[in-house]
């Protein structure tokens, strides 16, 4: 079982909030300690609400990676944000740069959820009859720090989509 890590919010050199994970007596920065606002420049993905109407975000931290997509997030029918950090949506809501994420009416957060619970939780959220397409975005730094957790969630999502597509084809 993967334990939810402890984390704290610190102030980066540029004055913006940054997130630090405390695990096993060591600390690891999830965002830059100098300028986390530059994180969107390194995100290699682009959400496409014209093609997909369900967006699943695996790993979010304080949400900096979604900054450059602020204008397009509201175009998705639904967004599911999955993060290993319990209650991180509260910290996103306090962050003046990323609070827009929590203010959107189309976003659901699943934070600090044990891996074993995702099959049941996401089963009702991923409905192939309701959504024309599903896009999954991965926060690279979250995957680097917590590979077992996010690879496990990715496997659950793939398994659910495969099963639902198979069931749909049978009908």
Secondary structure per residue as TSV (DSSP state, phi and psi in degrees):
chain	resnum	aa	ss	phi	psi
A	1	X	-	360.0	134.6
A	2	X	-	-90.1	123.9
A	3	X	-	-85.5	139.7
A	4	X	-	-67.3	129.0
A	5	X	-	-78.1	160.5
A	6	X	E	-83.3	149.2
A	7	X	E	-147.2	161.0
A	8	X	E	-142.5	156.5
A	9	X	E	-99.8	130.3
A	10	X	E	-122.8	174.1
A	11	X	E	-103.3	124.7
A	12	X	-	-74.4	168.5
A	13	X	T	-60.0	-30.4
A	14	X	T	-81.5	-0.7
A	15	X	S	94.7	-8.4
A	16	X	S	-86.2	157.0
A	17	X	E	-66.6	145.7
A	18	X	E	-136.6	161.7
A	19	X	E	-116.4	134.0
A	20	X	E	-124.9	129.7
A	21	X	E	-93.1	135.2
A	22	X	E	-112.5	115.1
A	23	X	E	-146.4	124.9
A	24	X	T	58.7	36.3
A	25	X	T	79.7	5.3
A	26	X	E	-125.9	160.0
A	27	X	E	-118.3	142.4
A	28	X	E	-132.6	130.8
A	29	X	E	-79.6	128.4
A	30	X	S	-85.5	-28.7
A	31	X	S	-123.1	167.5
A	32	X	-	-60.0	140.4
A	33	X	S	-87.5	-3.8
A	34	X	S	-103.9	-54.9
A	35	X	-	-149.5	81.2
A	36	X	G	-65.2	-17.8
A	37	X	G	-67.4	-13.6
A	38	X	G	-85.6	-5.9
A	39	X	G	-55.2	-38.8
A	40	X	G	-58.8	-25.5
A	41	X	G	-67.0	-23.3
A	42	X	G	-97.5	-9.3
A	43	X	-	-71.8	121.3
A	44	X	-	-91.1	14.5
A	45	X	-	-121.7	161.7
A	46	X	-	-138.3	120.9
A	47	X	-	-63.6	143.8
A	48	X	-	-127.8	84.7
A	49	X	T	-69.0	-12.4
A	50	X	T	-73.2	-26.7
A	51	X	T	-105.4	-32.9
A	52	X	-	-121.6	145.8
A	53	X	S	-119.2	-1.3
A	54	X	E	-118.7	123.0
A	55	X	E	-113.6	126.3
A	56	X	E	-112.9	122.5
A	57	X	E	-106.0	116.6
A	58	X	E	-98.2	107.1
A	59	X	-	83.9	126.7
A	60	X	-	-136.4	-33.2
A	61	X	T	57.3	-131.7
A	62	X	T	-85.8	3.5
A	63	X	S	88.0	9.8
A	64	X	G	-59.5	-34.3
A	65	X	G	-64.9	-17.2
A	66	X	G	-94.4	-2.8
A	67	X	G	-56.0	-44.9
A	68	X	G	-71.5	-6.6
A	69	X	G	-111.2	15.8
A	70	X	T	-50.1	-43.6
A	71	X	T	-73.4	-22.3
A	72	X	T	-99.5	-14.8
A	73	X	G	-61.5	-35.2
A	74	X	G	-69.5	-13.3
A	75	X	G	-80.2	-14.8
A	76	X	S	-78.4	145.7
A	77	X	S	-65.9	-44.3
A	78	X	E	-146.9	145.7
A	79	X	E	-126.6	131.5
A	80	X	E	-114.2	122.5
A	81	X	E	-107.7	122.1
A	82	X	E	-115.1	124.3
A	83	X	E	-141.8	141.2
A	84	X	S	-67.9	-22.2
A	85	X	S	-82.8	114.8
A	86	X	T	-65.5	133.7
A	87	X	T	73.5	12.5
A	88	X	H	-63.3	-24.3
A	89	X	H	-61.9	-29.8
A	90	X	H	-67.0	-39.7
A	91	X	H	-70.6	-35.2
A	92	X	H	-63.0	-42.0
A	93	X	H	-63.5	-29.0
A	94	X	H	-83.2	-18.8
A	95	X	-	-78.5	117.8
A	96	X	T	-61.8	-20.8
A	97	X	T	-87.0	-26.8
A	98	X	T	-122.6	6.1
A	99	X	T	-60.6	-22.4
A	100	X	H	-56.3	-27.2
A	101	X	H	-63.9	-45.6
A	102	X	H	-77.6	-16.8
A	103	X	H	-83.5	-13.1
A	104	X	-	-75.4	139.6
A	105	X	T	-81.1	-3.2
A	106	X	T	-106.5	12.9
A	107	X	E	-112.5	133.1
A	108	X	E	-118.2	135.2
A	109	X	E	-104.7	136.7
A	110	X	E	-124.2	98.9
A	111	X	E	-122.7	140.6
A	112	X	S	67.2	21.4
A	113	X	-	-85.1	131.7
A	114	X	-	-61.6	144.8
A	115	X	G	-53.9	-39.8
A	116	X	G	-63.2	-21.0
A	117	X	G	-87.1	-11.5
A	118	X	H	-67.8	-36.2
A	119	X	H	-57.0	-46.6
A	120	X	H	-69.4	-44.7
A	121	X	H	-65.2	-45.4
A	122	X	H	-82.1	-17.6
A	123	X	H	-54.9	-40.4
A	124	X	T	-82.8	-17.3
A	125	X	T	-85.0	-33.0
A	126	X	-	-94.6	97.9
A	127	X	-	-119.2	108.1
A	128	X	T	-68.7	-18.5
A	129	X	T	-80.4	-24.5
A	130	X	T	-91.1	-28.2
A	131	X	-	-115.7	137.7
A	132	X	S	-83.3	-19.6
A	133	X	-	-165.7	153.1
A	134	X	E	-124.8	127.1
A	135	X	E	-116.0	134.7
A	136	X	E	-114.3	125.2
A	137	X	E	-110.9	136.3
A	138	X	E	-114.8	129.6
A	139	X	-	-83.1	109.7
A	140	X	H	-58.3	-40.5
A	141	X	H	-67.2	-37.6
A	142	X	H	-63.3	-42.0
A	143	X	H	-64.8	-36.6
A	144	X	H	-67.1	-39.7
A	145	X	H	-81.7	-36.5
A	146	X	-	-125.9	60.7
A	147	X	H	-63.3	-38.7
A	148	X	H	-62.8	-43.4
A	149	X	H	-64.7	-54.4
A	150	X	H	-71.4	-33.5
A	151	X	H	-65.7	-36.1
A	152	X	H	-64.2	-44.4
A	153	X	H	-64.1	-43.1
A	154	X	H	-57.6	-42.7
A	155	X	H	-63.4	-39.8
A	156	X	H	-62.6	-45.4
A	157	X	H	-61.2	-46.1
A	158	X	H	-60.6	-44.8
A	159	X	H	-61.7	-43.2
A	160	X	H	-64.2	-44.1
A	161	X	H	-64.5	-44.8
A	162	X	H	-60.4	-44.0
A	163	X	H	-65.5	-46.4
A	164	X	H	-67.0	-37.2
A	165	X	H	-65.5	-41.4
A	166	X	H	-63.6	-43.4
A	167	X	H	-63.5	-39.7
A	168	X	H	-66.4	-40.7
A	169	X	H	-66.5	-35.2
A	170	X	H	-65.9	-39.5
A	171	X	-	-68.7	360.0
